[in-house]
């Protein structure tokens, strides 16, 4: 039983030391200049309304045409 404990302790020590060795050292700090974000505005707002209007028309057409036919 003591051989198992010694082997487990050596394995644990090797694992912990290997993980810190593979991690590497501290990298030097990289200073970056701030980037200015500029939002572009589009010329017309009507292009933003086309898709919602088409969706509303499709929903209205689907709701209007969902009646059941009785004979």
Buried (B, 14 or more C-beta within 10 A) or exposed (E): EEEEEEEEEEEEEEEEEEEEEEEEEEEEEEEEEEEEEEEEEEEEEEEEEEEEEEEEEEEEEEEEEEEEEEE
